[in-house]
Amino acid sequence: MLMKGTAARMGVMKRVSLVFKAKANKALDKMEDPRETLDYSYQRQLELLTKVRRGVADVATSRKRVELQMNQLQQQANKLQDQARKALSMGREDLAREALTRKASAQSQLDELQVQYAQLQAEEEKLTVASQRLQTKVDAFRTRKETIKATYTAAEAQTRINEAFSGISEEMGDVGMAIQRAEDKTAQMQARAGAIDELMASGALDDAVGGKRDDIQSELDMMSASSDVERELAMLKGELTAGAPKQIEGSAANGGSQGAQQAPAAQRAEGPFAPPPPPQQYAPPQQNQQQADPAPQAPQAPQTPQTSQTPQTQQTHPAGLPVADLPADQQDGDGS
């Protein structure tokens, strides 16, 4: 049982650790900026390049120091060689032997320094080549870094613009909500102003500046306004009615003149004792048609039988009068 409890606790701790790592990774991912990461990587590469160059400088310094030591040992060996030669010329073989011994020691040191010098020189050449390669890589990384940063900045700007156009960004969302609130408040104020105007017009609210409003006077004003409208409407109807009879009278006068011209012709056809023709009548449908039609039509004359007529009858008998109603002189003339 103890082992199972320990295993269960270990499993819970592992899950807690995994969840914590996942949350931390997600938070770091949100906080991470690729441009800052690239700049940091470039900075680290520059630091590495600086260290390599510093190493090259150190190796070169060591090589130079070995070279100086080699020159000193070479000079010392040459000097001991001269001293040994001079001691032999002076018969001091012991001094010559001592000088040659010191020369041999210096020569051995010189040989060792030459080996070190060769190694340092080779190391310096390697570091120089590595430094040049690293410099090339750093330059290429810098170019790529700037390209990636520019691309990322452009993509970020494009994303923000698209979010702004679509209205899903946080800033534009706040602006859209502010505009919506302003529109709602404006509509509410307009509705309130309209409601107050209606209440003031109906008399439910009084004008505090203009004084208390009289309900009776308001009603009288409304009635006078309506009576003015009715009066103007009646005037317009009267003008239309007065114009219609004038048109009918004009058309009737035109028709009467035409009938009067046709009546003597009918009387002359009947002879001197013909009765007067009946008065011309106009049917209501024709009057309505003449009132509706702006071009009046002449009424048709009554049809009479065509008979022979004399010029004398046409000259002496007026239209529509019998012979008995004429004067005596005219009757005598007609009888003769």
C-alpha positions as CSV (number, residue, x, y, z in Angstrom):
1,M,0.0,0.0,0.0
2,L,2.8,2.4,0.8
3,M,4.4,1.8,-2.6
4,K,1.1,2.4,-4.4
5,G,0.6,5.7,-2.5
6,T,4.2,6.8,-3.3
7,A,3.7,5.9,-7.0
8,A,0.4,7.8,-7.1
9,R,2.1,10.9,-5.5
10,M,4.9,10.7,-8.1
11,G,2.4,10.5,-10.9
12,V,0.6,13.6,-9.6
13,M,3.9,15.5,-9.3
14,K,4.8,14.5,-12.8
15,R,1.5,15.8,-14.2
16,V,1.8,19.0,-12.2
17,S,5.3,19.5,-13.6
18,L,4.1,18.8,-17.1
19,V,1.2,21.2,-16.8
20,F,3.5,23.9,-15.3
21,K,6.0,23.4,-18.1
22,A,3.2,23.6,-20.8
23,K,1.8,26.7,-19.3
24,A,5.2,28.3,-19.0
25,N,6.1,27.4,-22.6
26,K,2.8,28.9,-23.8
27,A,3.4,32.1,-21.9
28,L,6.9,32.3,-23.2
29,D,5.7,31.7,-26.7
30,K,3.3,34.6,-26.4
31,M,6.0,36.8,-24.9
32,E,8.6,35.8,-27.5
33,D,9.3,38.2,-30.3
34,P,11.2,36.7,-33.3
35,R,12.9,39.9,-34.0
36,E,14.3,40.2,-30.5
37,T,15.4,36.5,-30.7
38,L,17.2,37.1,-34.0
39,D,18.9,40.2,-32.6
40,Y,20.0,38.3,-29.5
41,S,21.3,35.5,-31.7
42,Y,23.2,38.0,-33.8
43,Q,24.6,39.6,-30.7
44,R,25.8,36.2,-29.4
45,Q,27.5,35.5,-32.8
46,L,29.2,38.8,-32.6
47,E,30.4,38.0,-29.2
48,L,31.7,34.6,-30.4
49,L,33.4,36.3,-33.3
50,T,35.0,38.8,-30.9
51,K,36.3,35.9,-28.8
52,V,37.7,34.2,-31.8
53,R,39.5,37.3,-32.9
54,R,40.7,37.8,-29.4
55,G,42.1,34.3,-29.4
56,V,43.8,34.9,-32.7
57,A,45.4,38.0,-31.2
58,D,46.5,36.0,-28.1
59,V,48.1,33.3,-30.3
60,A,49.7,35.9,-32.4
61,T,51.1,37.6,-29.3
62,S,52.5,34.3,-28.0
63,R,54.0,33.6,-31.4
64,K,55.7,37.0,-31.3
65,R,57.0,36.5,-27.9
66,V,58.5,33.1,-28.9
67,E,59.9,34.7,-31.9
68,L,61.6,37.4,-29.7
69,Q,63.0,34.7,-27.4
70,M,64.3,32.8,-30.4
71,N,66.1,35.9,-31.6
72,Q,67.6,36.4,-28.2
73,L,68.8,32.8,-28.0
74,Q,70.2,33.0,-31.5
75,Q,72.1,36.1,-30.6
76,Q,73.3,34.5,-27.4
77,A,74.4,31.4,-29.2
78,N,76.3,33.5,-31.7
79,K,77.9,35.5,-28.9
80,L,79.0,32.3,-27.1
81,Q,80.4,31.0,-30.4
82,D,82.5,34.1,-30.8
83,Q,83.6,33.9,-27.2
84,A,84.7,30.3,-27.6
85,R,86.6,31.2,-30.7
86,K,88.3,34.1,-29.0
87,A,89.2,32.0,-25.9
88,L,90.8,29.3,-28.1
89,S,92.8,32.0,-29.9
90,M,94.0,33.2,-26.5
91,G,94.9,29.7,-25.4
92,R,92.1,29.4,-22.9
93,E,90.6,26.1,-23.8
94,D,88.5,25.8,-20.6
95,L,86.8,29.1,-21.3
96,A,86.2,28.0,-24.9
97,R,84.7,24.7,-23.6
98,E,82.4,26.6,-21.2
99,A,81.3,28.9,-23.9
100,L,80.5,26.0,-26.2
101,T,78.6,24.3,-23.4
102,R,76.4,27.4,-22.9
103,K,76.0,27.6,-26.6
104,A,74.7,24.1,-26.8
105,S,72.2,24.8,-24.0
106,A,71.0,27.9,-25.8
107,Q,70.8,26.0,-29.0
108,S,68.6,23.3,-27.4
109,Q,66.3,26.0,-26.1
110,L,66.3,27.6,-29.5
111,D,65.2,24.3,-31.0
112,E,62.4,24.0,-28.6
113,L,61.2,27.5,-29.2
114,Q,61.3,26.9,-32.9
115,V,58.9,23.9,-32.4
116,Q,56.6,26.1,-30.3
117,Y,56.8,28.8,-32.8
118,A,55.7,26.5,-35.6
119,Q,52.8,25.2,-33.5
120,L,51.7,28.7,-32.6
121,Q,52.0,29.8,-36.2
122,A,49.8,26.9,-37.3
123,E,47.3,27.6,-34.5
124,E,47.3,31.2,-35.5
125,E,46.6,30.3,-39.1
126,K,43.7,28.0,-38.1
127,L,42.2,30.7,-35.9
128,T,42.5,33.2,-38.6
129,V,40.7,31.0,-41.1
130,A,38.0,30.2,-38.5
131,S,37.6,33.9,-37.8
132,Q,37.2,34.7,-41.4
133,R,34.6,31.9,-41.8
134,L,32.8,33.0,-38.7
135,Q,32.8,36.6,-40.0
136,T,31.2,35.4,-43.3
137,K,28.6,33.4,-41.4
138,V,27.8,36.4,-39.2
139,D,27.5,38.7,-42.1
140,A,25.1,36.2,-43.9
141,F,23.1,35.8,-40.7
142,R,22.9,39.5,-40.3
143,T,21.5,39.9,-43.8
144,R,19.0,37.0,-43.3
145,K,18.1,38.4,-39.9
146,E,17.3,41.8,-41.4
147,T,15.2,40.1,-44.2
148,I,13.3,38.0,-41.7
149,K,12.7,41.0,-39.4
150,A,11.4,43.1,-42.4
151,T,9.2,40.2,-43.5
152,Y,7.9,39.7,-40.0
153,T,7.2,43.4,-39.6
154,A,5.4,43.6,-42.9
155,A,3.3,40.5,-42.0
156,E,2.5,41.9,-38.6
157,A,1.5,45.3,-40.1
158,Q,-0.7,43.5,-42.8
159,T,-2.3,41.4,-40.0
160,R,-3.1,44.5,-38.0
161,I,-4.5,46.2,-41.1
162,N,-6.7,43.2,-41.9
163,E,-7.8,43.0,-38.3
164,A,-8.7,46.7,-38.3
165,F,-10.6,46.3,-41.6
166,S,-12.5,43.3,-40.3
167,G,-13.1,44.8,-36.9
168,I,-11.7,41.9,-34.9
169,S,-8.8,43.7,-33.4
170,E,-9.0,44.9,-29.8
171,E,-8.5,48.6,-30.6
172,M,-11.0,48.6,-33.4
173,G,-13.4,46.6,-31.3
174,D,-13.2,49.2,-28.6
175,V,-13.7,52.0,-31.3
176,G,-16.6,50.1,-32.8
177,M,-18.3,49.7,-29.4
178,A,-17.8,53.4,-28.7
179,I,-19.4,54.3,-32.1
180,Q,-22.3,52.0,-31.3
181,R,-22.8,53.6,-27.9
182,A,-22.7,57.0,-29.5
183,E,-25.3,56.0,-32.1
184,D,-27.5,54.5,-29.4
185,K,-27.3,57.7,-27.3
186,T,-28.0,59.9,-30.3
187,A,-31.0,57.8,-31.3
188,Q,-32.2,58.0,-27.7
189,M,-31.8,61.7,-27.5
190,Q,-33.7,62.1,-30.9
191,A,-36.5,60.0,-29.6
192,R,-36.7,62.0,-26.4
193,A,-36.7,65.3,-28.3
194,G,-39.5,64.1,-30.6
195,A,-41.5,62.8,-27.6
196,I,-41.1,66.2,-25.8
197,D,-42.2,68.0,-28.9
198,E,-45.3,65.9,-29.2
199,L,-46.1,66.3,-25.5
200,M,-45.7,70.1,-25.8
201,A,-47.9,70.2,-29.0
202,S,-50.6,68.2,-27.3
203,G,-50.5,70.4,-24.2
204,A,-49.3,67.7,-21.8
205,L,-46.2,69.7,-21.0
206,D,-46.0,73.4,-20.5
207,D,-43.3,75.8,-21.8
208,A,-41.4,77.0,-18.8
209,V,-39.9,79.9,-20.7
210,G,-42.9,81.0,-22.7
211,G,-45.3,80.7,-19.8
212,K,-48.3,78.3,-19.1
213,R,-50.2,77.3,-22.3
214,D,-53.9,77.8,-22.6
215,D,-55.8,74.7,-23.7
216,I,-58.8,76.6,-25.0
217,Q,-56.6,78.9,-27.1
218,S,-54.7,75.8,-28.5
219,E,-58.1,74.2,-29.5
220,L,-59.2,77.5,-31.0
221,D,-56.0,77.8,-33.0
222,M,-56.4,74.2,-34.3
223,M,-60.0,74.9,-35.3
224,S,-59.1,78.2,-37.1
225,A,-56.3,76.4,-39.0
226,S,-58.7,73.7,-40.1
227,S,-61.4,76.3,-41.1
228,D,-58.8,78.1,-43.2
229,V,-58.0,74.9,-45.0
230,E,-61.8,74.2,-45.6
231,R,-62.3,77.8,-46.8
232,E,-59.5,77.6,-49.3
233,L,-60.8,74.2,-50.5
234,A,-64.3,75.7,-51.0
235,M,-62.8,78.6,-53.0
236,L,-61.0,76.2,-55.3
237,K,-64.2,74.2,-55.8
238,G,-66.1,77.4,-56.6
239,E,-63.5,78.4,-59.2
240,L,-63.7,75.1,-60.9
241,T,-67.6,75.2,-60.8
242,A,-67.6,78.8,-62.2
243,G,-65.3,77.8,-65.1
244,A,-67.5,74.9,-66.1
245,P,-70.8,76.8,-66.9
246,K,-68.9,79.4,-69.0
247,Q,-67.6,76.6,-71.1
248,I,-71.0,75.1,-71.5
249,E,-72.6,78.5,-72.4
250,G,-70.0,79.1,-75.1
251,S,-70.6,75.8,-76.7
252,A,-74.4,76.3,-76.5
253,A,-74.1,79.7,-78.2
254,N,-72.1,78.2,-81.0
255,G,-74.7,75.5,-81.5
256,G,-77.6,78.0,-81.4
257,S,-76.1,80.1,-84.1
258,Q,-75.7,77.1,-86.3
259,G,-79.3,76.1,-85.7
260,A,-80.6,79.6,-86.5
261,Q,-78.7,79.5,-89.8
262,Q,-80.3,76.1,-90.7
263,A,-83.9,77.0,-89.6
264,P,-84.6,79.5,-92.5
265,A,-83.5,77.0,-95.0
266,A,-86.1,74.5,-93.6
267,Q,-88.9,77.2,-93.6
268,R,-88.1,78.2,-97.1
269,A,-88.4,74.5,-98.1
270,E,-92.0,74.4,-96.5
271,G,-93.2,77.5,-98.3
272,P,-94.7,80.8,-97.2
273,F,-97.3,79.2,-94.8
274,A,-94.9,76.8,-93.1
275,P,-95.2,76.7,-89.2
276,P,-92.3,77.9,-87.2
277,P,-89.7,75.2,-86.4
278,P,-89.7,73.9,-82.8
279,P,-87.0,75.4,-80.5
280,Q,-83.7,73.7,-80.5
281,Q,-83.1,71.4,-77.5
282,Y,-79.9,70.1,-76.3
283,A,-79.7,66.8,-74.7
284,P,-77.9,66.6,-71.3
285,P,-75.5,63.9,-72.5
286,Q,-74.4,66.2,-75.3
287,Q,-73.9,69.1,-72.8
288,N,-71.9,66.8,-70.5
289,Q,-69.8,65.8,-73.5
290,Q,-69.3,69.4,-74.5
291,Q,-68.3,70.2,-71.0
292,A,-65.8,67.4,-70.9
293,D,-64.5,67.9,-74.4
294,P,-62.8,71.3,-74.8
295,A,-63.9,71.4,-78.6
296,P,-67.7,71.9,-78.7
297,Q,-69.7,70.1,-81.4
298,A,-72.6,71.8,-83.2
299,P,-76.0,70.2,-82.7
300,Q,-77.6,68.6,-85.7
301,A,-80.5,70.5,-87.4
302,P,-83.9,68.8,-87.9
303,Q,-84.2,67.1,-91.2
304,T,-86.9,68.5,-93.5
305,P,-88.0,67.4,-96.9
306,Q,-86.2,69.2,-99.7
307,T,-88.7,71.2,-102.0
308,S,-88.4,74.0,-104.4
309,Q,-87.8,77.4,-103.0
310,T,-88.1,80.9,-104.6
311,P,-85.8,83.8,-104.2
312,Q,-88.7,86.0,-103.2
313,T,-89.7,83.9,-100.3
314,Q,-86.1,83.8,-99.2
315,Q,-85.9,87.6,-99.2
316,T,-89.3,88.6,-97.7
317,H,-90.1,86.0,-95.0
318,P,-88.1,86.1,-91.9
319,A,-87.0,82.9,-90.4
320,G,-89.7,81.2,-88.2
321,L,-92.6,83.7,-88.7
322,P,-96.0,82.8,-90.5
323,V,-97.6,84.9,-93.2
324,A,-100.5,86.0,-91.1
325,D,-98.2,87.7,-88.7
326,L,-96.6,89.8,-91.4
327,P,-97.7,93.4,-92.2
328,A,-100.4,94.0,-94.8
329,D,-98.1,95.4,-97.4
330,Q,-95.9,92.4,-97.2
331,Q,-98.9,90.1,-97.5
332,D,-100.1,92.0,-100.6
333,G,-96.8,91.7,-102.1
334,D,-96.7,88.1,-101.4
335,G,-100.2,87.6,-102.8
336,S,-99.4,89.3,-106.0
